[in-house]
Amino acid sequence: MIGLASIERRNGVALWRQIADRILQGIASGDFAENTALPPEVALAERYGVNRHTVRSAIAALTQDGVLKAEQGRGTFVMSRKRLSYPIGARTRFSAGLQGQTSERHIALLSSSTEPASRRIAEALGIAKGAAVIRLETRGEADGHPVSRATTWFDAKRFAGIDTAMAETGSVTASLKRFGINDYLRHSTVLSARHADADDLAALDLQPGAIVLVTMSVNVTLDGQPIQFAESRFPAERVELRLSAGD
């Protein structure tokens, strides 16, 4: 059970938003089951150590988002919401991963730049610290809705022009084919979660305090040469990450 200890009163995130996040986490964990009534406001206020007005504001926001539904005389119910399931495996691909769940999938290039590789980026890509890398900021969209945002780095010497390729193709896989890479593998993935920062809030159309699932990954060619280092963020309220042993 998540209680008072998890509410941070001086972290800059409004209390009602933190309570809304705790309710979302409770739904995701099964603590608040779908299609069942949410506990009364007074019980939630006691559970989280806040007043009923704060709980009421959180419930109102989640009702507006379609997570909850208020029924006169019966209470507030958790709606059934199917999240997209994104597989993380040996051949993680944005479009293929969401195939069968959405009709249209696209990666939009938000910005690109060239910068010196930090130690972390250099180690991931197998290049010298300070070597030029191309940084791409992208947003994954499915059926017109943002479902991911990523910051990706490529060796600028090997992949000069990949920003143009991304803008034209809307696909990492299609862009890499222009450089003679017809197949590649996910070498490693590190998973974590955090509150979305201001840029992710705007790009993913999220409310302050929203949680994003984070993957730090390295993709390699079939013979093991690193080609891509990326940090991807997925809104937890829309996407779940599924570890897959297959391709």
Buried (B, 14 or more C-beta within 10 A) or exposed (E): EBEEEEBEEEEEBBBBBBBBBBBBBBBBEEEBEEEEEBBEBEEBBBBBBBEEEBBBBBBBBBBEBEBBBEEEEEBBBBBEEEBBBBBBBEBBBBBEBBEEBBEEBBBBBBEBEEEEBEEEBBBBBBBEEEBEBBBBBBBBBBEEEBBBBBBBBBBBEBBBEBBEBBBEBBBBBBBBBBBEBEEBBBBEBEEEEEBBEEEBBEBBEBBBBBBBBBBBBBBBBEEEBBBBBBBBBBBBBBBBBEEBEEE
